[in-house]
Amino acid sequence: MSRVVLVTGAARGLGACIAEHLLSEGYRVAVADLDFAASQSLALDWGENAFAVQMDVASEDSVEKGLDAVEQHFGLPWLLVNNAAVMKAQKVLDIDIETFDAVMAVNVRGTFLGCQRFARRLRARNAEGRIVNIGSLAGENGGTATGAHYAASKGAIHTLTKVFARDLAPFGITVNTVAPGPLDLPSVAETIGADRIAGLIAALPTGRLGDPKTVARMVAELAHPSAGSMTGATIDINSGLYMR
Ligand SMILES: NC(=O)c1ccc[n+]([C@@H]2O[C@H](COP(=O)([O-])OP(=O)(O)OC[C@H]3O[C@@H](n4cnc5c(N)ncnc54)[C@H](O)[C@@H]3O)[C@@H](O)[C@H]2O)c1
């Protein structure tokens, strides 16, 4: 039986690209999203190795129920990709506290819950596994266009990755982050405004937006059973905007 992966926020954008790539690599893929209709439609198109799951990553109950549904349908996942997030571009002085909390709830709480609840299940079966968190350039250097809430949430994801990686390393569970810069996806124009895209691209050292497939291939590499010595890392795919 092929290994099972669960990708959150997989109904569109980067999550859908990662899910489709992992499917093409032979994994059975749970397509989890708040937008169940969209995940269902993708899973139907992709066939019997894809399974749509309703999940709000910010809700403890929903994460547990989503994991239960995947286990019942496919079995315990080998890989969790914490990709679901909300992206916001707002000036720091304009951010209201409700929006700040809402971004933190999905991005930080959601990633924490995913890592913790999935790892608990792996440990309960003495199983090894992989976790890949989707971070961001914004979490490294504050980003180019997104807001303080988004950037801070991604910085927190990078830190959560290290703590989970440290604590889970002895058990064959690796935890890594892929941190993209601006990608060639609709969400970028939706977040910063279509009129700012040309300026954004002009400011990229490589002169081009990141290809979501590069991120998807990196996730597959980190997921590989032979990649057990790679943990706690943050992999930059950011068009040269930030170099360590
Ligand atoms: N697009 C970029 O340029 C870029 C750059 C750096 C990092 N990222 C990261 O990549 C990931 C995906 O970005 P995208 O551009 O595909 O975004 P997107 O907005 O196109 O897709 C996000 C998906 O997450 C889902 N989602 C939102 N809240 C959810 C919740 N509470 N529970 C479950 N699902 C939820 C949405 O329904 C949507 O399908 C995010 O973590 C984002 O921060 C994107």
The ligand as an SDF file (V2000), in Angstrom:
LIG
                    3D

 44 48  0  0  0  0  0  0  0  0999 V2000
    1.3910   32.5940   -2.5260 N   0  0  0  0  0  0  0  0  0  0  0  0
    2.6100   32.9600   -2.1570 C   0  0  0  0  0  0  0  0  0  0  0  0
    3.3050   33.7200   -2.8470 O   0  0  0  0  0  0  0  0  0  0  0  0
    3.1660   32.4420   -0.8600 C   0  0  0  0  0  0  0  0  0  0  0  0
    4.4340   32.8940   -0.4540 C   0  0  0  0  0  0  0  0  0  0  0  0
    4.9570   32.4170    0.7400 C   0  0  0  0  0  0  0  0  0  0  0  0
    4.2460   31.5160    1.4950 C   0  0  0  0  0  0  0  0  0  0  0  0
    3.0130   31.1150    1.0710 N   0  0  0  0  0  0  0  0  0  0  0  0
    2.2980   30.1790    1.9110 C   0  0  0  0  0  0  0  0  0  0  0  0
    1.8180   29.1140    1.1150 O   0  0  0  0  0  0  0  0  0  0  0  0
    0.6070   28.6040    1.6790 C   0  0  0  0  0  0  0  0  0  0  0  0
   -0.4980   28.5680    0.6490 C   0  0  0  0  0  0  0  0  0  0  0  0
   -0.6360   29.8290    0.0620 O   0  0  0  0  0  0  0  0  0  0  0  0
   -1.5780   30.0690   -1.2050 P   0  0  0  0  0  0  0  0  0  0  0  0
   -0.9640   31.1720   -1.9480 O   0  0  0  0  0  0  0  0  0  0  0  0
   -1.8460   28.8000   -1.8870 O   0  0  0  0  0  0  0  0  0  0  0  0
   -2.9010   30.6100   -0.4540 O   0  0  0  0  0  0  0  0  0  0  0  0
   -4.4440   30.5060   -0.9130 P   0  0  0  0  0  0  0  0  0  0  0  0
   -5.1200   31.5920   -0.1540 O   0  0  0  0  0  0  0  0  0  0  0  0
   -4.5590   30.4670   -2.3820 O   0  0  0  0  0  0  0  0  0  0  0  0
   -4.9160   29.0970   -0.3560 O   0  0  0  0  0  0  0  0  0  0  0  0
   -5.0460   28.8680    1.0120 C   0  0  0  0  0  0  0  0  0  0  0  0
   -5.9860   27.6970    1.2250 C   0  0  0  0  0  0  0  0  0  0  0  0
   -6.0900   27.5040    2.6420 O   0  0  0  0  0  0  0  0  0  0  0  0
   -7.4470   27.3280    2.9760 C   0  0  0  0  0  0  0  0  0  0  0  0
   -7.6780   27.7390    4.3550 N   0  0  0  0  0  0  0  0  0  0  0  0
   -7.7270   28.9930    4.8580 C   0  0  0  0  0  0  0  0  0  0  0  0
   -8.0200   28.9630    6.1690 N   0  0  0  0  0  0  0  0  0  0  0  0
   -8.1460   27.6560    6.5040 C   0  0  0  0  0  0  0  0  0  0  0  0
   -8.4540   26.9860    7.7120 C   0  0  0  0  0  0  0  0  0  0  0  0
   -8.7120   27.6660    8.8440 N   0  0  0  0  0  0  0  0  0  0  0  0
   -8.4970   25.6460    7.7080 N   0  0  0  0  0  0  0  0  0  0  0  0
   -8.2740   24.9470    6.5690 C   0  0  0  0  0  0  0  0  0  0  0  0
   -8.0080   25.5260    5.3880 N   0  0  0  0  0  0  0  0  0  0  0  0
   -7.9380   26.8750    5.3610 C   0  0  0  0  0  0  0  0  0  0  0  0
   -8.2190   28.1850    1.9780 C   0  0  0  0  0  0  0  0  0  0  0  0
   -9.5790   27.7640    1.8820 O   0  0  0  0  0  0  0  0  0  0  0  0
   -7.4110   27.9590    0.7140 C   0  0  0  0  0  0  0  0  0  0  0  0
   -7.8680   26.8410   -0.0070 O   0  0  0  0  0  0  0  0  0  0  0  0
    0.3080   29.4970    2.8820 C   0  0  0  0  0  0  0  0  0  0  0  0
    0.8610   28.9140    4.0450 O   0  0  0  0  0  0  0  0  0  0  0  0
    1.0540   30.7620    2.5510 C   0  0  0  0  0  0  0  0  0  0  0  0
    1.3670   31.5250    3.6890 O   0  0  0  0  0  0  0  0  0  0  0  0
    2.4590   31.5450   -0.0850 C   0  0  0  0  0  0  0  0  0  0  0  0
  1  2  1  0
  2  3  2  0
  2  4  1  0
  4  5  1  0
  4 44  2  0
  5  6  2  0
  6  7  1  0
  7  8  2  0
  8  9  1  0
  8 44  1  0
  9 10  1  0
  9 42  1  0
 10 11  1  0
 11 12  1  0
 11 40  1  0
 12 13  1  0
 13 14  1  0
 14 15  2  0
 14 16  1  0
 14 17  1  0
 17 18  1  0
 18 19  2  0
 18 20  1  0
 18 21  1  0
 21 22  1  0
 22 23  1  0
 23 24  1  0
 23 38  1  0
 24 25  1  0
 25 26  1  0
 25 36  1  0
 26 27  1  0
 26 35  1  0
 27 28  2  0
 28 29  1  0
 29 30  1  0
 29 35  2  0
 30 31  1  0
 30 32  2  0
 32 33  1  0
 33 34  2  0
 34 35  1  0
 36 37  1  0
 36 38  1  0
 38 39  1  0
 40 41  1  0
 40 42  1  0
 42 43  1  0
M  CHG  2   8   1  16  -1
M  END
$$$$
